[in-house]
Amino acid sequence: MHIDIKSKTLEPVRQTYTHVAARIGENKPASRYQEATFDVQATEHFHYRPTWQPGHELYDPARTALVMDDWYKFLDPRQYYYGAYCMARAKQQEAADQSFKTAEKRGLIDAMPEKARQGILDFIVPLRHYEWGANMNNAQICAMGYGAAITAPAMLNAGDRLGNAQYITRMALLLSGNDKDVLDAGKASWVERDVWQGLRRVMENSLVVEDWFELFVAQNLVMDGLVHPLFFDDYAKRLASDGGAVFVSLSEFVFDWFGETSRWVDKQIAVACAESEANKALVSGWFKDWLQQSEAALAPLANAMFDDGDQMLAAVRDKLLTRAGKAGVAV
């Protein structure tokens, strides 16, 4: 008996949702990122204004002085939606876990000189609290922001900041033989030690910023643009020269994360500045204000960490100025 099996192709009636097709064109297949991002923002049927802020709608573009013709211009160059983000971070976590396992297995922590060990405890562990503040700020950007293109990755960024804090915590416990007192000591430094009070003050001031895009500039462009290169690049190299090269591998996730996230941040700044001269003036003013505050706050820390602290901080600032200038900020 002969059986002839034939296949038949069923053409879909539509390639994607109507609202997505209106943006990318009819009969074009959409990516999952596009379908998870475009026009997801709620725009009507709010029923009532928030009692804590009756001057605004529940979701209101007027919560920032920035004005955009289309809030979905703020696309993520990484094209992260929840699924792609989780897969990317899972791979990075596997690599980070392997670094910690290797450090323990090969006794690299025990071989670290005391100077390098103490440097990590003094100048890295307190950053757990900086990362927690950054988590709060990005959650605020998500809550008060407008348009899923920018609010969704802001929430993913908030989750990343808790991850950064957890890796710092893990490093501290590894250095101390799981003695949680090092975490209490790190908190005491953040709250009480003089060199940390400038950064702590700037962070706490940022927590009460009402304009969510100003907060985006303050936290994700300026503060991170100074803190991460100074501590996780320049100071990491200094620790390596003191025999603490293992810190470089243990903090690789945080280092790589900053490079990846900077692409997203720079794109949002560039889009905002390109929209209008008024937006560019706003962003440039916010940048200048927060840069002045943050640089002054980090000066005592830079001088405590490096013999040439002023020069190291100036070099980091100059790199940030170059980066911001490329994104359209008037520096």
WOVEN-V323328 format. One line per field, one symbol per residue. burial: 1 if it has 24 or more other ideal C-beta (glycine too) atoms within 12 Angstrom, else 0. A space follows every 10 residues. Layout:
burial = ???
//
This chain:
burial = 0000000000 0000010001 0001000001 0011111111 1000000000 0000000111 1011110100 1111110111 1000100110 0100010011 0010000110 0100011011 1111111111 1111111111 1111111111 1111111111 1111111111 1111110000 0110111011 0010010111 1111011010 1111111111 1111111111 1111111110 0101111111 1111111101 1111111111 1110100011 0111111101 1011101111 1101110010 0110011001 1011001110 1
//
